[in-house]
Amino acid sequence: MPRTKKDIVPVTDEMKKDLAISEAKVQSDYKEHIEKKSKKVKEPKATTPPPSAPVEKKEKKENAWVSHVKTYRDANPDVSYKEALKNAKTTYKMA
């Protein structure tokens, strides 16, 4: 239905004051929201240890199979590594 002139209400000074108050409240609420959001921002954690704390590396045990293949190749220097892998299967005993 189209509006008629009777339906349109003129804007009063009281309505303007209410509108200004509600706009001010919305703006203050928005500022509070932004301030809360900025406080929630976390600083990134340090990914590297401080330089004063030296990092000690543990020595790794040598793989039993690899050491067995090395000893097999030392005993048979004329055999290629590929053949040594195949032939060492027969003499390898798992602990």
C-alpha positions as CSV (number, residue, x, y, z in Angstrom):
1,M,0.0,0.0,0.0
2,P,1.4,3.4,-0.8
3,R,1.8,5.9,2.0
4,T,-0.4,8.9,2.1
5,K,0.4,12.3,3.6
6,K,-1.7,11.3,6.7
7,D,0.6,8.3,7.4
8,I,3.8,10.4,7.4
9,V,4.7,11.8,10.8
10,P,6.7,15.0,11.0
11,V,10.1,14.7,12.8
12,T,10.0,16.5,16.2
13,D,12.9,17.8,18.2
14,E,12.4,15.1,20.8
15,M,12.8,12.5,18.0
16,K,16.0,14.1,16.9
17,K,17.4,14.0,20.5
18,D,16.5,10.3,20.9
19,L,18.2,9.6,17.5
20,A,21.3,11.5,18.6
21,I,21.4,9.6,21.9
22,S,21.0,6.2,20.3
23,E,23.7,7.0,17.7
24,A,26.1,8.1,20.5
25,K,25.3,4.8,22.4
26,V,26.0,2.7,19.3
27,Q,29.3,4.5,18.7
28,S,30.4,4.1,22.4
29,D,29.5,0.4,22.3
30,Y,31.5,-0.1,19.1
31,K,34.5,1.6,20.6
32,E,34.3,-0.6,23.7
33,H,34.0,-3.7,21.4
34,I,37.2,-2.6,19.5
35,E,39.1,-2.0,22.7
36,K,38.2,-5.4,24.1
37,K,39.1,-7.1,20.8
38,S,42.5,-5.3,20.7
39,K,43.3,-6.5,24.3
40,K,42.6,-10.2,23.2
41,V,45.4,-10.1,20.6
42,K,48.2,-12.5,21.8
43,E,51.8,-11.9,21.2
44,P,53.5,-14.7,19.2
45,K,55.6,-17.2,21.1
46,A,59.3,-17.4,20.6
47,T,60.1,-20.4,18.3
48,T,63.8,-20.6,19.0
49,P,65.4,-21.2,22.4
50,P,67.3,-18.4,23.9
51,P,71.0,-18.3,22.9
52,S,72.2,-18.8,26.5
53,A,70.7,-22.4,26.6
54,P,72.9,-24.7,24.5
55,V,71.1,-27.6,22.9
56,E,72.8,-31.0,23.3
57,K,72.4,-33.6,20.6
58,K,72.0,-37.2,21.5
59,E,74.1,-39.8,19.7
60,K,72.0,-42.2,17.6
61,K,72.6,-45.9,17.7
62,E,73.6,-47.3,14.4
63,N,71.0,-49.5,12.8
64,A,71.9,-53.2,13.3
65,W,70.9,-54.1,9.7
66,V,73.0,-51.3,8.2
67,S,76.1,-52.2,10.3
68,H,75.6,-55.9,9.3
69,V,75.6,-54.9,5.6
70,K,78.7,-52.8,6.1
71,T,80.6,-55.7,7.7
72,Y,79.4,-58.0,4.8
73,R,80.7,-55.5,2.2
74,D,84.0,-55.2,4.1
75,A,84.4,-59.0,3.9
76,N,83.3,-59.0,0.2
77,P,84.6,-55.9,-1.5
78,D,84.0,-57.2,-5.0
79,V,80.2,-57.3,-4.4
80,S,78.0,-54.3,-5.2
81,Y,75.9,-52.7,-2.5
82,K,72.7,-53.9,-4.1
83,E,74.0,-57.5,-4.2
84,A,75.4,-57.1,-0.6
85,L,71.9,-56.2,0.5
86,K,70.5,-59.3,-1.1
87,N,73.2,-61.7,0.1
88,A,73.4,-60.3,3.7
89,K,69.9,-61.4,4.3
90,T,71.0,-65.0,4.7
91,T,73.6,-64.3,7.4
92,Y,71.7,-61.6,9.4
93,K,70.3,-62.8,12.7
94,M,67.8,-60.5,14.5
95,A,68.6,-60.0,18.2
